[in-house]
Amino acid sequence: MYEVNEIFLVGIIANESKWASYSSAIECNNYTGQKVGGRLLKYPSARECLKKTAKNLGKKYLTNGGEYYHGKTLYAVNEEYCEPGKHDDGTSYKYMWADNVYKCMEMIVDK
């Protein structure tokens, strides 16, 4: 429906919710880290969160002409999806989120 790869979506869930162990994600039914104004959005159910995330990714990030479209790769989505991370020395690490999601995806596929 939104043309979002399932392994990619599960990788986001694993990364953002710390494999469903992050208490804020559980309390807010927000397993994908969706925020507004720096605050985690609260959803009535995990299903609603996942539907909204898939819709946003599909329409805004993965559709040519979408508001945040930079291409169809994980690293292209990273351009707008999250803030850059930091290395241990404090320097910016632009693709930290994408690298972490990719690691989760690898772990899922290897199981």
Order of alpha helices (4+ residues) and beta strands (2+ residues): alpha-alpha-beta-beta-alpha-alpha-beta-beta-alpha
